Amino acid sequence: PIKNWQNCRVWLIGASTGIGRALAERLYSLGAVVIVSARNVESLRQFVIEHPASQAVALDVTNRAAVRHAYDTVLVDDPLDLVCYCAGHYQPMRATDLDLSALVQHHEVNTVGALRVLAAILPHMLTRGSGHISLVSSVAGYRGLPLSLAYGPTKAALSNLAEALYLDLHAQGLGVSLINPGFVDTPLTAQNAFHMPALITPDEAARAIVRGWSAGDFEIHFPRRFTWWMKLLRLMPYRMYFPLIQRITGR
């Protein structure tokens, strides 16, 4: 559990908008030393102006050398207490309109980018014997869903990755957590043309995540009024699940 954020050094990757940005603002208000990374340099610059003593490190997670350089830059002053991978790419897609380039881009940002970050941060964290790694996945990774051909598999991979990390790293003194949001009002979900049940704001998401870290939860999922239903769907056999989802979504 992380109950005191005062002077904790946190690196949020994918913090230019949405959940990452709201989380950076929330942790800063709690006294953390916040380092924000993303591709949007202007957004990062504005964050630092509005939050004195924070730090911005521009980063494209699809570039392995850039990830290594960013980590070396972040580590110059002091060790990191928490690294949260919030970077994400989303484009609604069905198999009847498959776009290979877009599929690969999802994996490069959502999954392989996380692996590049892990490769950079893990050796030092293991040597130090402390630190926390948090991966932002999604309930879209629980099971296959319509329009989620590109996005869902990357989030399922992140969930499996987080479980394996926990099993390998918990005994080494490292914390690992998995964040599974439902629908959050962000530039990514703004692409959705369908009704999004239990839609919440990024600030509400940030508060739920901080509560989860404070409680020491491995999986932090929210809003519960929606995510518990998604968890129940995971238990259904396929012969029930497929017709139910097709009936609910009309797809």
C-alpha angles and dihedrals in degrees: 000000000000107000102154117053097175108131093349109148109228128181115202114192113199096027103141096097143356123013094353093054093045090048091051090052092047095049091046089054088053093055102263123146099241126205115186127197133183140124093261101089095181092055091050091049091052091050092055091048091053094041111044117210092025119119133224125206115180112224141175105198092202089069112078095196091049091053091051092047092048091051092049088051093049093047096053095093108033141336120282120252096192136014116192119190106210099153112127144166124200135181122160109241140170128198089245088064101035118175111190095194091053091046091054091046090056091054093044093055104029102038115009091043089058090051091052090053092048091051089054100044106034101073093057094042091051092049091049093044095220142074138092131252120199126184122199107219126154142236083249085079093061095081140343113287136183114270089015100097093119102029105038099059092052091053092046087054091051091052092052090046092053092050091052091047091053092052092049101039109032092080089048091063097258125128121225127187136176121212117205112181125186117212114336123180101247137134088265097055090043085080091067115104093190132081111275110210119221092007111187136187124257089247091056088049092050092051091050091051093050090049089052093050090048091052093048093239118169094205116039109190129171156226087023094202086068106027095055089059089051089052091053090053088058089064095055120104113242094251088064100032100055098052092042094053091045090052094046096046099032089227 
